[in-house]
């Protein structure tokens, strides 16, 4: 991985209690009534002149946000693990959004700790180590971050009257802190059931299936928030969201993203999971990344259309 200036990275990553994950920042503009504003969105892409264009994949037309869903386990009182890891890239010119889910069991190199599951990086060294690990693994710069605890979405979902989800299977499992119990089929999930839905991972593909459910939930939540019948609820919903997220994006940057994407359609939102296969290493199950497929996916979505960086 190219050397990245440590001081600038640490300054960039100072935590600010600010706004929501990237799909939901659209709401901020609607609530604040800034639809008239036409800021220049090109400055959302930071100066990456210190990166090695021969090894890193990046574009001056796109910027990347690491979305981290943290599981703070109050029962065993640990420091929290990155339960969901999603790298979103936004194309400024096309106004497209791509979500790349990184399975938490991905077998990767963690600086100072050797090969391990990528979700351990957060518990070992916090957000800085997780960002460094993601950048090393994907050879893609993380420009911004947004950290949330999915539990914070419970009240938001309830305020909106629930979210409609097509549950792919019967979910029933006793966890350390409660029971997951959801019927199969299309239904409206309240906050409690929605949290159960994004946490469930006890099926054949485990976390691989769960990350697709988390993507489905976030899109369903966004669609529910943007429904005309919920416009009058937004002044209540947005402060609830703001209280659940840590991000290093400024309010001005979030506003620019919101206005840039305020008319985005479903066709402009795409997602995928980092390719790989299950592997058993020293009697521990991991997600072994397929390097060739991963490189192809990165080149397709994080570089310019031609697959080459222009910086």
ZITAZI-V306077 format. One record per pair of residues at least 24 apart in sequence whose C-alpha atoms are under 10 Angstrom apart, sorted by the first residue. I is the first residue (numbers start at 1). J is the second residue. Records with the same first field share a line. If there is no record, write none. Layout:
# ZITAZI-V306077
I: J / J
This chain:
# ZITAZI-V306077
1: 51 / 52 / 54 / 55 / 56 / 132 / 135 / 136 / 137 / 138 / 139 / 140 / 141
2: 50 / 51 / 52 / 53 / 54 / 55 / 56 / 135 / 136 / 139 / 141
3: 50 / 51 / 52
4: 48 / 49 / 50 / 51 / 52 / 132 / 141
5: 50 / 51
9: 128 / 131 / 132 / 142 / 143
10: 128
11: 248
12: 143 / 144 / 145 / 248 / 249
13: 127 / 128 / 131 / 143 / 144 / 145 / 247 / 248 / 249
14: 128 / 246 / 247 / 248
15: 127 / 145 / 146 / 147 / 246 / 247 / 248 / 249
16: 146 / 245 / 246 / 247 / 248 / 249 / 250
17: 146 / 147 / 242 / 243 / 244 / 245 / 246 / 247 / 248 / 249 / 250
18: 146 / 239 / 241 / 242 / 243 / 244 / 245 / 246 / 247 / 248 / 249 / 250 / 251 / 254
19: 146 / 147 / 238 / 239 / 240 / 241 / 242 / 243 / 244 / 245 / 246 / 247 / 248 / 249 / 250 / 251 / 254 / 255
20: 67 / 146 / 147 / 148 / 238 / 239 / 240 / 241 / 242 / 243 / 244 / 245 / 246 / 247 / 249 / 254
21: 65 / 66 / 67 / 68 / 88 / 145 / 146 / 147 / 148 / 218 / 241 / 242 / 244 / 245 / 246 / 247 / 254
22: 65 / 66 / 67 / 88 / 89 / 90 / 97 / 145 / 146 / 218 / 254 / 257 / 258 / 261
23: 88 / 97 / 218 / 219 / 221 / 222 / 223 / 257 / 258 / 261 / 262 / 264 / 269
24: 218 / 219 / 221 / 222 / 223 / 225 / 226 / 238 / 241 / 254 / 258
25: 222 / 238 / 241 / 242 / 251 / 253 / 254 / 255 / 256 / 257 / 258 / 259 / 261 / 262
26: 222 / 226 / 254 / 255 / 256 / 257 / 258 / 259 / 260 / 261 / 262 / 263 / 264
27: 222 / 225 / 226 / 231 / 234 / 235 / 237 / 238 / 255 / 258 / 259 / 262
28: 234 / 235 / 238 / 239 / 242 / 251 / 254 / 255 / 257 / 258 / 259 / 262
29: 254 / 255 / 256 / 257 / 258 / 259 / 260 / 262
30: 226 / 231 / 234 / 235 / 255 / 258 / 259 / 262
31: 231 / 232 / 233 / 234 / 235 / 236 / 237 / 238
32: 235 / 255
34: 255 / 256 / 258 / 259
35: 255 / 258 / 259 / 262
36: 259
37: 255 / 256 / 259
38: 256 / 259 / 260
39: 252 / 253 / 255 / 256 / 257 / 259 / 260
40: 253 / 256 / 260
41: 92 / 93 / 253 / 255 / 256 / 257 / 259 / 260
42: 92 / 93 / 256
43: 253 / 256
44: 90 / 92 / 143 / 144 / 249 / 252 / 253 / 254 / 256 / 257
45: 90 / 92 / 143 / 144
46: 143 / 144
47: 143 / 311
48: 141 / 143 / 311
49: 311
51: 140 / 141 / 311
52: 139 / 311
53: 308 / 309 / 310 / 311
54: 309
55: 139 / 140
56: 135 / 136 / 138 / 139 / 140 / 141 / 303 / 309
57: 135 / 138 / 139 / 140 / 141 / 295 / 298 / 299 / 301 / 302 / 303 / 304 / 307 / 308 / 309 / 310 / 311
58: 139 / 140 / 141 / 142 / 298 / 299 / 301 / 302 / 303 / 304 / 307 / 308 / 309 / 310 / 311
59: 91 / 140 / 141 / 301 / 302 / 303 / 304 / 305 / 307 / 308 / 309 / 310 / 311
60: 91 / 92 / 303 / 304 / 309 / 310 / 311
61: 90 / 91 / 92 / 93 / 94 / 302 / 303 / 304 / 305 / 309 / 310 / 311
62: 89 / 90 / 91 / 92 / 93 / 94 / 95 / 96 / 97 / 143 / 301 / 302 / 303 / 304
63: 88 / 89 / 90 / 91 / 92 / 141 / 142 / 143 / 144 / 302
64: 88 / 89 / 90 / 91 / 97 / 98 / 99 / 140 / 141 / 142 / 143 / 144 / 145 / 302
65: 89 / 90 / 99 / 141 / 142 / 143 / 144 / 145 / 146 / 247 / 248 / 249
66: 99 / 100 / 101 / 130 / 131 / 134 / 141 / 142 / 143 / 144 / 145 / 146 / 147 / 247
67: 99 / 100 / 101 / 144 / 145 / 146 / 147 / 148 / 245 / 247
68: 119 / 122 / 127 / 130 / 131 / 145 / 146 / 147 / 148 / 149 / 150 / 245 / 246
69: 146 / 147 / 148 / 149 / 150 / 151 / 214 / 245
70: 119 / 122 / 123 / 147 / 148 / 149 / 150 / 151
71: 148 / 149 / 150 / 151 / 199
72: 149 / 150 / 151
73: 176 / 177
74: 177
75: 176 / 177
76: 176
78: 123
79: 122 / 123 / 124 / 125 / 126
80: 119 / 120 / 122 / 123 / 124 / 126 / 149
81: 118 / 119 / 120 / 121 / 122 / 123 / 124 / 126
82: 118 / 119 / 120 / 121 / 122 / 123 / 126 / 127 / 130 / 147 / 148 / 149
83: 119 / 120 / 122 / 149 / 150 / 199 / 207 / 211
84: 119 / 147 / 148 / 149 / 150 / 198 / 199 / 207 / 210 / 211 / 214 / 215
85: 118 / 119 / 130 / 134 / 147 / 211
86: 134 / 146 / 211 / 214 / 215 / 271 / 272 / 273 / 274
87: 134 / 140 / 142 / 144 / 145 / 271
88: 142 / 144 / 145 / 270 / 271 / 301 / 302
89: 142 / 143 / 301 / 302 / 303
90: 257 / 261 / 269 / 301 / 302
91: 268 / 301 / 302 / 303 / 304
92: 257 / 260 / 261
93: 260
94: 260 / 261 / 268
95: 257 / 260 / 261 / 262 / 263 / 264 / 265 / 268 / 269
96: 260 / 261 / 264 / 265 / 266 / 267 / 268 / 269 / 270
97: 261 / 264 / 266 / 267 / 268 / 269 / 270 / 271 / 301
98: 268 / 269 / 270 / 271 / 272 / 301 / 302
99: 215 / 269 / 270 / 271 / 272 / 273 / 301
100: 211 / 215 / 270 / 271 / 272 / 273 / 274 / 297 / 298 / 301
101: 208 / 211 / 212 / 214 / 215 / 271 / 272 / 273 / 274 / 275
102: 134 / 138 / 207 / 208 / 211 / 272 / 273 / 274 / 275 / 287 / 289
103: 206 / 207 / 208 / 209 / 210 / 211 / 273 / 274 / 275 / 276 / 286 / 287 / 288 / 289
104: 207 / 208 / 211 / 286 / 287
105: 206 / 207 / 208 / 278 / 284 / 285 / 286 / 287 / 288
106: 137 / 274 / 275 / 276 / 277 / 278 / 279 / 285 / 286 / 287 / 288 / 289
107: 137 / 276 / 278 / 279 / 281 / 285 / 286 / 287 / 288 / 289
108: 133 / 134 / 136 / 137 / 286 / 287 / 288 / 289
109: 133 / 134 / 136 / 137
110: 134 / 136 / 137
111: 136
116: 286
117: 284 / 285 / 286 / 287 / 288
118: 286 / 287
137: 289 / 291 / 294
138: 274 / 291 / 294 / 295 / 297 / 298
139: 295 / 298
140: 298 / 299 / 302 / 303
141: 302
143: 248 / 249
144: 247 / 248 / 249
145: 245 / 246 / 247 / 248 / 249
146: 245 / 246 / 247 / 248 / 249
147: 244 / 245 / 246 / 247 / 248
148: 241 / 242 / 243 / 244 / 245 / 246 / 247
149: 244 / 245 / 246
150: 194 / 195 / 196 / 198 / 199 / 214 / 244 / 245
151: 191 / 192 / 194 / 195 / 196 / 198 / 199 / 244
152: 191 / 195 / 240 / 241 / 242 / 243 / 244 / 245
153: 191 / 192 / 194 / 195 / 221 / 237 / 240 / 241 / 244
154: 190 / 191 / 192 / 193 / 194 / 195 / 240
155: 190 / 191 / 192 / 237 / 240 / 241
156: 190 / 191 / 221 / 225 / 233 / 234 / 236 / 237 / 238 / 239 / 240 / 241
157: 189 / 190 / 191 / 192 / 193 / 194 / 195 / 221 / 224 / 225 / 237
158: 189 / 190 / 191 / 192 / 194 / 237
159: 190 / 191 / 225 / 230 / 233 / 234 / 236 / 237 / 240
160: 190 / 191 / 221 / 224 / 225 / 227 / 229 / 230 / 231 / 233 / 234 / 236 / 237
161: 188 / 189 / 190 / 191 / 224 / 230
162: 187 / 188 / 189 / 190 / 191 / 192 / 193 / 194 / 220 / 221 / 224
163: 187 / 188 / 189 / 190 / 191 / 193 / 194 / 217 / 218 / 219 / 220 / 221 / 222 / 223 / 224 / 225
164: 188 / 189 / 190 / 194 / 217 / 220 / 221 / 223 / 224
165: 189 / 194 / 197 / 213 / 216 / 217 / 220 / 221
166: 213 / 216 / 217
167: 197 / 213
168: 213
169: 203
171: 196 / 197 / 200 / 201 / 202 / 203
172: 196 / 200 / 202
173: 200 / 201 / 202
175: 199 / 200
194: 221
205: 277 / 278
207: 287
208: 273 / 274 / 275 / 276 / 277 / 278 / 287
209: 273
211: 272 / 273
212: 271 / 272 / 273
215: 270 / 271 / 272 / 273
216: 271
219: 266 / 269
223: 266
226: 262
270: 301
271: 301
272: 297
273: 297
274: 298
